[in-house]
Amino acid sequence: MDVKYITNKNNISRSQIKEYLKKTDNDFYPKLSSRVDITEYAGKIYEKAVLIVAVIKKYGYIGLTAFYANDFNSRKSYLSNINVMKTFSGLGIANTMMGIMENYLIDNGFKEIYLEVYNKNYRALSLYEKYDFKIEEDIGNFFKMKKIIQR
Ligand SMILES: CC(C)(COP(=O)(O)OP(=O)(O)OC[C@H]1O[C@@H](n2cnc3c(N)ncnc32)[C@H](O)[C@@H]1OP(=O)(O)O)[C@@H](O)C(=O)NCCC(=O)NCCS
């Protein structure tokens, strides 16, 4: 399967991000729309985040990763969103996007990355633990996790 990974925003628009997030809303645990306004969120990540998009030519967008890497004083970054369409899960697409993100953070001198994840989202927890994220804080139903970027 020929999956392309795009990090250049010229290849995706704000409204395409919104459509993709709406299409995959139910795959999030809990639903993304229960936590954010999808239109606003799509605009925010389009403006402020680094995006990695996985695409299959005949199918369109099948995966998205959005992380903030704007704070060049603290060199702390934040993983806001990673998801892969259900039909294409378990094929290593999240693995590849995590690798691309890590290389970007290393190349740009980032030292730490944080995220928050629902404490019963076992697939995501397993993914994050595999990439050495450690639970830093238990916030109600969510874990705050942190990873030190090793160069
Ligand atoms: C979590 C998610 C991104 C994984 O994507 P994926 O492309 O299927 O993952 P990969 O095939 O690259 O697998 C990477 C790792 O994820 C974890 N994982 C993936 N599928 C899993 C499953 N069914 N059960 C347990 N762990 C799983 C494993 O740690 C796996 O490592 P391995 O390859 O050594 O087994 C995907 O399930 C998803 O989009 N979930 C819904 C959105 C979401 O909740 N995102 C996180 C919060 S923003």
Ligand as a Chemical Component Dictionary entry (heavy atoms), coordinates in Angstrom:
data_LIG
# 
_chem_comp.id                   LIG 
_chem_comp.type                 NON-POLYMER 
_chem_comp.pdbx_formal_charge   0 
_chem_comp.three_letter_code    LIG 
# 
loop_
_chem_comp_atom.comp_id 
_chem_comp_atom.atom_id 
_chem_comp_atom.alt_atom_id 
_chem_comp_atom.type_symbol 
_chem_comp_atom.charge 
_chem_comp_atom.model_Cartn_x 
_chem_comp_atom.model_Cartn_y 
_chem_comp_atom.model_Cartn_z 
_chem_comp_atom.pdbx_ordinal 
LIG C1  C1  C 0 -4.026 5.202  18.437 1  
LIG C2  C2  C 0 -3.947 5.199  16.922 2  
LIG C3  C3  C 0 -3.426 6.555  16.435 3  
LIG C4  C4  C 0 -2.953 4.114  16.463 4  
LIG O1  O1  O 0 -2.804 4.183  15.030 5  
LIG P1  P1  P 0 -2.364 2.945  14.133 6  
LIG O2  O2  O 0 -1.887 3.441  12.813 7  
LIG O3  O3  O 0 -3.425 1.932  14.142 8  
LIG O4  O4  O 0 -1.115 2.409  14.977 9  
LIG P2  P2  P 0 0.108  1.522  14.429 10 
LIG O5  O5  O 0 -0.396 0.438  13.541 11 
LIG O6  O6  O 0 1.175  2.409  13.872 12 
LIG O7  O7  O 0 0.620  0.896  15.793 13 
LIG C5  C5  C 0 1.432  1.662  16.659 14 
LIG C6  C6  C 0 1.246  1.249  18.094 15 
LIG O8  O8  O 0 -0.053 1.661  18.542 16 
LIG C7  C7  C 0 -0.557 0.720  19.502 17 
LIG N1  N1  N 0 -1.746 0.050  18.931 18 
LIG C8  C8  C 0 -2.241 0.163  17.677 19 
LIG N2  N2  N 0 -3.365 -0.587 17.558 20 
LIG C9  C9  C 0 -3.581 -1.159 18.757 21 
LIG C10 C10 C 0 -4.588 -2.021 19.272 22 
LIG N3  N3  N 0 -5.599 -2.448 18.509 23 
LIG N4  N4  N 0 -4.496 -2.393 20.565 24 
LIG C11 C11 C 0 -3.477 -1.970 21.351 25 
LIG N5  N5  N 0 -2.495 -1.134 20.921 26 
LIG C12 C12 C 0 -2.554 -0.743 19.640 27 
LIG C13 C13 C 0 0.553  -0.303 19.699 28 
LIG O9  O9  O 0 1.415  0.153  20.716 29 
LIG C14 C14 C 0 1.276  -0.248 18.358 30 
LIG O10 O10 O 0 2.590  -0.701 18.480 31 
LIG P3  P3  P 0 3.049  -2.045 17.671 32 
LIG O11 O11 O 0 3.030  -1.665 16.238 33 
LIG O12 O12 O 0 4.407  -2.329 18.183 34 
LIG O13 O13 O 0 2.031  -3.087 18.032 35 
LIG C15 C15 C 0 -5.315 4.861  16.267 36 
LIG O14 O14 O 0 -5.846 3.728  16.898 37 
LIG C16 C16 C 0 -6.363 5.966  16.360 38 
LIG O15 O15 O 0 -6.457 6.782  15.461 39 
LIG N6  N6  N 0 -7.188 6.009  17.430 40 
LIG C17 C17 C 0 -8.287 6.982  17.504 41 
LIG C18 C18 C 0 -7.806 8.390  17.746 42 
LIG C19 C19 C 0 -7.166 8.561  19.102 43 
LIG O16 O16 O 0 -7.705 8.117  20.102 44 
LIG N7  N7  N 0 -5.984 9.208  19.118 45 
LIG C20 C20 C 0 -5.227 9.446  20.328 46 
LIG C21 C21 C 0 -5.709 10.617 21.091 47 
LIG S1  S1  S 0 -5.583 12.135 20.198 48 
# 
loop_
_chem_comp_bond.comp_id 
_chem_comp_bond.atom_id_1 
_chem_comp_bond.atom_id_2 
_chem_comp_bond.value_order 
_chem_comp_bond.pdbx_ordinal 
LIG C1  C2  SING 1  
LIG C2  C3  SING 2  
LIG C2  C4  SING 3  
LIG C2  C15 SING 4  
LIG C4  O1  SING 5  
LIG O1  P1  SING 6  
LIG P1  O2  DOUB 7  
LIG P1  O3  SING 8  
LIG P1  O4  SING 9  
LIG O4  P2  SING 10 
LIG P2  O5  DOUB 11 
LIG P2  O6  SING 12 
LIG P2  O7  SING 13 
LIG O7  C5  SING 14 
LIG C5  C6  SING 15 
LIG C6  O8  SING 16 
LIG C6  C14 SING 17 
LIG O8  C7  SING 18 
LIG C7  N1  SING 19 
LIG C7  C13 SING 20 
LIG N1  C8  SING 21 
LIG N1  C12 SING 22 
LIG C8  N2  DOUB 23 
LIG N2  C9  SING 24 
LIG C9  C10 SING 25 
LIG C9  C12 DOUB 26 
LIG C10 N3  SING 27 
LIG C10 N4  DOUB 28 
LIG N4  C11 SING 29 
LIG C11 N5  DOUB 30 
LIG N5  C12 SING 31 
LIG C13 O9  SING 32 
LIG C13 C14 SING 33 
LIG C14 O10 SING 34 
LIG O10 P3  SING 35 
LIG P3  O11 DOUB 36 
LIG P3  O12 SING 37 
LIG P3  O13 SING 38 
LIG C15 O14 SING 39 
LIG C15 C16 SING 40 
LIG C16 O15 DOUB 41 
LIG C16 N6  SING 42 
LIG N6  C17 SING 43 
LIG C17 C18 SING 44 
LIG C18 C19 SING 45 
LIG C19 O16 DOUB 46 
LIG C19 N7  SING 47 
LIG N7  C20 SING 48 
LIG C20 C21 SING 49 
LIG C21 S1  SING 50 
# 
